[in-house]
Amino acid sequence: MASSREYLAYVMEQLSALEGVSVRPMMGEYILYVRGKTVGGIYDDRLLVKGTPAALALMREVSGGVQTDLPYPGAKEMLTANPDEREFTCRLLRAIADEPQSEKKKPRRRAENDRIGGERMKRILIVIDMQNDFIDGALGTPEAEAIVPAVADKIRSYPPEAVLATMDTHGPDYLSTQEGRMLPVEHCVRGTDGWQIRPEIAELLKGASIYEKPTFGSVQMAEAVREMGDVEEIELVGLCTDICVVTNALMLKAYLPETTIRVDASCCAGVTPEKHLAALETMRSCQIIVEP
């Protein structure tokens, strides 16, 4: 069930005194921002906000406790906010927006060849389609937006020379192609903002080999990996789990049947949470290691 426009209008009216509040539609729901910072969302006609330390402290101070709910099955719990309480809700969202982001401990940068059991193993990372249209654009989802920090941390954990990436790339004739007829939503058209890689991810991919692909899987990328000759482990992250991630994972498995292939589920997102989980099961069935 998607959120109604009537409920959205009511929430925005209640938050009208809050400076810098805005929303972005996402697959029938709405992500809520204050001064450009994600503070929560509207899910199934419910206002849910991020459970930051400041939000938790404020709710306990004013309400004596907190209530939580899931924005969708399998997601992380969020705090339930009551838009009827206009002043308090504005104060709550302001506190979330004002709270400085905690610095995450960066993972250790792995050497290109770590020693495992006395043997050398070359690992590479493939970042699939971390583009604006799949994150917060034409086909964006809250789940895609949520994985951006984790994908950035994952890239940092590899040496730059061990990272490859793909870009979904279409032309202005997209709607006349078979994919366009079956998915009539223009996206990732070369040269558009939606086609660009998310800025914070693009910054980390400077110097990486990036393969533009007009369809779900990149044959060029798979052949390039095979020609490397000494790759023993491949890890995939990115978007969307049930389309381009699973396609490229299975293609690599076909090209390199003796190579260990992993997918980090926490760094992937599907078109829907259900399709994300279904794709992970498909990959497990094909002997791809899925990490939680």
Secondary structure as a PSIPRED ss2 file (coil, helix, strand):
# PSIPRED VFORMAT (PSIPRED V4.0)

   1 M C   1.000  0.000  0.000
   2 A C   1.000  0.000  0.000
   3 S C   1.000  0.000  0.000
   4 S C   1.000  0.000  0.000
   5 R H   0.000  1.000  0.000
   6 E H   0.000  1.000  0.000
   7 Y H   0.000  1.000  0.000
   8 L H   0.000  1.000  0.000
   9 A H   0.000  1.000  0.000
  10 Y H   0.000  1.000  0.000
  11 V H   0.000  1.000  0.000
  12 M H   0.000  1.000  0.000
  13 E H   0.000  1.000  0.000
  14 Q H   0.000  1.000  0.000
  15 L C   1.000  0.000  0.000
  16 S C   1.000  0.000  0.000
  17 A C   1.000  0.000  0.000
  18 L C   1.000  0.000  0.000
  19 E C   1.000  0.000  0.000
  20 G C   1.000  0.000  0.000
  21 V E   0.000  0.000  1.000
  22 S E   0.000  0.000  1.000
  23 V E   0.000  0.000  1.000
  24 R E   0.000  0.000  1.000
  25 P E   0.000  0.000  1.000
  26 M E   0.000  0.000  1.000
  27 M C   1.000  0.000  0.000
  28 G C   1.000  0.000  0.000
  29 E E   0.000  0.000  1.000
  30 Y E   0.000  0.000  1.000
  31 I E   0.000  0.000  1.000
  32 L E   0.000  0.000  1.000
  33 Y E   0.000  0.000  1.000
  34 V E   0.000  0.000  1.000
  35 R C   1.000  0.000  0.000
  36 G C   1.000  0.000  0.000
  37 K E   0.000  0.000  1.000
  38 T E   0.000  0.000  1.000
  39 V E   0.000  0.000  1.000
  40 G E   0.000  0.000  1.000
  41 G E   0.000  0.000  1.000
  42 I E   0.000  0.000  1.000
  43 Y E   0.000  0.000  1.000
  44 D C   1.000  0.000  0.000
  45 D C   1.000  0.000  0.000
  46 R E   0.000  0.000  1.000
  47 L E   0.000  0.000  1.000
  48 L E   0.000  0.000  1.000
  49 V E   0.000  0.000  1.000
  50 K C   1.000  0.000  0.000
  51 G C   1.000  0.000  0.000
  52 T C   1.000  0.000  0.000
  53 P H   0.000  1.000  0.000
  54 A H   0.000  1.000  0.000
  55 A H   0.000  1.000  0.000
  56 L H   0.000  1.000  0.000
  57 A H   0.000  1.000  0.000
  58 L H   0.000  1.000  0.000
  59 M H   0.000  1.000  0.000
  60 R H   0.000  1.000  0.000
  61 E H   0.000  1.000  0.000
  62 V H   0.000  1.000  0.000
  63 S H   0.000  1.000  0.000
  64 G C   1.000  0.000  0.000
  65 G C   1.000  0.000  0.000
  66 V C   1.000  0.000  0.000
  67 Q C   1.000  0.000  0.000
  68 T E   0.000  0.000  1.000
  69 D E   0.000  0.000  1.000
  70 L C   1.000  0.000  0.000
  71 P C   1.000  0.000  0.000
  72 Y C   1.000  0.000  0.000
  73 P C   1.000  0.000  0.000
  74 G C   1.000  0.000  0.000
  75 A C   1.000  0.000  0.000
  76 K C   1.000  0.000  0.000
  77 E C   1.000  0.000  0.000
  78 M E   0.000  0.000  1.000
  79 L E   0.000  0.000  1.000
  80 T E   0.000  0.000  1.000
  81 A E   0.000  0.000  1.000
  82 N C   1.000  0.000  0.000
  83 P C   1.000  0.000  0.000
  84 D C   1.000  0.000  0.000
  85 E C   1.000  0.000  0.000
  86 R H   0.000  1.000  0.000
  87 E H   0.000  1.000  0.000
  88 F H   0.000  1.000  0.000
  89 T H   0.000  1.000  0.000
  90 C H   0.000  1.000  0.000
  91 R H   0.000  1.000  0.000
  92 L H   0.000  1.000  0.000
  93 L H   0.000  1.000  0.000
  94 R H   0.000  1.000  0.000
  95 A H   0.000  1.000  0.000
  96 I H   0.000  1.000  0.000
  97 A H   0.000  1.000  0.000
  98 D H   0.000  1.000  0.000
  99 E C   1.000  0.000  0.000
 100 P C   1.000  0.000  0.000
 101 Q C   1.000  0.000  0.000
 102 S C   1.000  0.000  0.000
 103 E C   1.000  0.000  0.000
 104 K C   1.000  0.000  0.000
 105 K C   1.000  0.000  0.000
 106 K C   1.000  0.000  0.000
 107 P C   1.000  0.000  0.000
 108 R C   1.000  0.000  0.000
 109 R C   1.000  0.000  0.000
 110 R C   1.000  0.000  0.000
 111 A C   1.000  0.000  0.000
 112 E C   1.000  0.000  0.000
 113 N E   0.000  0.000  1.000
 114 D E   0.000  0.000  1.000
 115 R E   0.000  0.000  1.000
 116 I E   0.000  0.000  1.000
 117 G C   1.000  0.000  0.000
 118 G C   1.000  0.000  0.000
 119 E E   0.000  0.000  1.000
 120 R E   0.000  0.000  1.000
 121 M E   0.000  0.000  1.000
 122 K E   0.000  0.000  1.000
 123 R E   0.000  0.000  1.000
 124 I E   0.000  0.000  1.000
 125 L E   0.000  0.000  1.000
 126 I E   0.000  0.000  1.000
 127 V E   0.000  0.000  1.000
 128 I E   0.000  0.000  1.000
 129 D C   1.000  0.000  0.000
 130 M C   1.000  0.000  0.000
 131 Q E   0.000  0.000  1.000
 132 N H   0.000  1.000  0.000
 133 D H   0.000  1.000  0.000
 134 F H   0.000  1.000  0.000
 135 I H   0.000  1.000  0.000
 136 D C   1.000  0.000  0.000
 137 G C   1.000  0.000  0.000
 138 A C   1.000  0.000  0.000
 139 L C   1.000  0.000  0.000
 140 G C   1.000  0.000  0.000
 141 T C   1.000  0.000  0.000
 142 P H   0.000  1.000  0.000
 143 E H   0.000  1.000  0.000
 144 A H   0.000  1.000  0.000
 145 E H   0.000  1.000  0.000
 146 A H   0.000  1.000  0.000
 147 I H   0.000  1.000  0.000
 148 V H   0.000  1.000  0.000
 149 P H   0.000  1.000  0.000
 150 A H   0.000  1.000  0.000
 151 V H   0.000  1.000  0.000
 152 A H   0.000  1.000  0.000
 153 D H   0.000  1.000  0.000
 154 K H   0.000  1.000  0.000
 155 I H   0.000  1.000  0.000
 156 R H   0.000  1.000  0.000
 157 S C   1.000  0.000  0.000
 158 Y C   1.000  0.000  0.000
 159 P C   1.000  0.000  0.000
 160 P H   0.000  1.000  0.000
 161 E H   0.000  1.000  0.000
 162 A H   0.000  1.000  0.000
 163 V E   0.000  0.000  1.000
 164 L E   0.000  0.000  1.000
 165 A E   0.000  0.000  1.000
 166 T E   0.000  0.000  1.000
 167 M E   0.000  0.000  1.000
 168 D E   0.000  0.000  1.000
 169 T C   1.000  0.000  0.000
 170 H E   0.000  0.000  1.000
 171 G C   1.000  0.000  0.000
 172 P C   1.000  0.000  0.000
 173 D C   1.000  0.000  0.000
 174 Y H   0.000  1.000  0.000
 175 L H   0.000  1.000  0.000
 176 S H   0.000  1.000  0.000
 177 T C   1.000  0.000  0.000
 178 Q H   0.000  1.000  0.000
 179 E H   0.000  1.000  0.000
 180 G H   0.000  1.000  0.000
 181 R H   0.000  1.000  0.000
 182 M H   0.000  1.000  0.000
 183 L C   1.000  0.000  0.000
 184 P C   1.000  0.000  0.000
 185 V C   1.000  0.000  0.000
 186 E C   1.000  0.000  0.000
 187 H C   1.000  0.000  0.000
 188 C C   1.000  0.000  0.000
 189 V E   0.000  0.000  1.000
 190 R C   1.000  0.000  0.000
 191 G C   1.000  0.000  0.000
 192 T C   1.000  0.000  0.000
 193 D C   1.000  0.000  0.000
 194 G C   1.000  0.000  0.000
 195 W C   1.000  0.000  0.000
 196 Q C   1.000  0.000  0.000
 197 I E   0.000  0.000  1.000
 198 R C   1.000  0.000  0.000
 199 P H   0.000  1.000  0.000
 200 E H   0.000  1.000  0.000
 201 I H   0.000  1.000  0.000
 202 A H   0.000  1.000  0.000
 203 E H   0.000  1.000  0.000
 204 L H   0.000  1.000  0.000
 205 L C   1.000  0.000  0.000
 206 K C   1.000  0.000  0.000
 207 G C   1.000  0.000  0.000
 208 A C   1.000  0.000  0.000
 209 S E   0.000  0.000  1.000
 210 I E   0.000  0.000  1.000
 211 Y E   0.000  0.000  1.000
 212 E E   0.000  0.000  1.000
 213 K E   0.000  0.000  1.000
 214 P C   1.000  0.000  0.000
 215 T C   1.000  0.000  0.000
 216 F C   1.000  0.000  0.000
 217 G C   1.000  0.000  0.000
 218 S C   1.000  0.000  0.000
 219 V H   0.000  1.000  0.000
 220 Q H   0.000  1.000  0.000
 221 M H   0.000  1.000  0.000
 222 A H   0.000  1.000  0.000
 223 E H   0.000  1.000  0.000
 224 A H   0.000  1.000  0.000
 225 V H   0.000  1.000  0.000
 226 R H   0.000  1.000  0.000
 227 E H   0.000  1.000  0.000
 228 M H   0.000  1.000  0.000
 229 G C   1.000  0.000  0.000
 230 D C   1.000  0.000  0.000
 231 V C   1.000  0.000  0.000
 232 E C   1.000  0.000  0.000
 233 E E   0.000  0.000  1.000
 234 I E   0.000  0.000  1.000
 235 E E   0.000  0.000  1.000
 236 L E   0.000  0.000  1.000
 237 V E   0.000  0.000  1.000
 238 G E   0.000  0.000  1.000
 239 L E   0.000  0.000  1.000
 240 C C   1.000  0.000  0.000
 241 T H   0.000  1.000  0.000
 242 D H   0.000  1.000  0.000
 243 I H   0.000  1.000  0.000
 244 C H   0.000  1.000  0.000
 245 V H   0.000  1.000  0.000
 246 V H   0.000  1.000  0.000
 247 T H   0.000  1.000  0.000
 248 N H   0.000  1.000  0.000
 249 A H   0.000  1.000  0.000
 250 L H   0.000  1.000  0.000
 251 M H   0.000  1.000  0.000
 252 L H   0.000  1.000  0.000
 253 K H   0.000  1.000  0.000
 254 A H   0.000  1.000  0.000
 255 Y H   0.000  1.000  0.000
 256 L C   1.000  0.000  0.000
 257 P C   1.000  0.000  0.000
 258 E C   1.000  0.000  0.000
 259 T C   1.000  0.000  0.000
 260 T E   0.000  0.000  1.000
 261 I E   0.000  0.000  1.000
 262 R E   0.000  0.000  1.000
 263 V E   0.000  0.000  1.000
 264 D E   0.000  0.000  1.000
 265 A E   0.000  0.000  1.000
 266 S E   0.000  0.000  1.000
 267 C E   0.000  0.000  1.000
 268 C E   0.000  0.000  1.000
 269 A E   0.000  0.000  1.000
 270 G C   1.000  0.000  0.000
 271 V C   1.000  0.000  0.000
 272 T C   1.000  0.000  0.000
 273 P H   0.000  1.000  0.000
 274 E H   0.000  1.000  0.000
 275 K H   0.000  1.000  0.000
 276 H H   0.000  1.000  0.000
 277 L H   0.000  1.000  0.000
 278 A H   0.000  1.000  0.000
 279 A H   0.000  1.000  0.000
 280 L H   0.000  1.000  0.000
 281 E H   0.000  1.000  0.000
 282 T H   0.000  1.000  0.000
 283 M H   0.000  1.000  0.000
 284 R H   0.000  1.000  0.000
 285 S H   0.000  1.000  0.000
 286 C C   1.000  0.000  0.000
 287 Q C   1.000  0.000  0.000
 288 I C   1.000  0.000  0.000
 289 I E   0.000  0.000  1.000
 290 V E   0.000  0.000  1.000
 291 E E   0.000  0.000  1.000
 292 P C   1.000  0.000  0.000
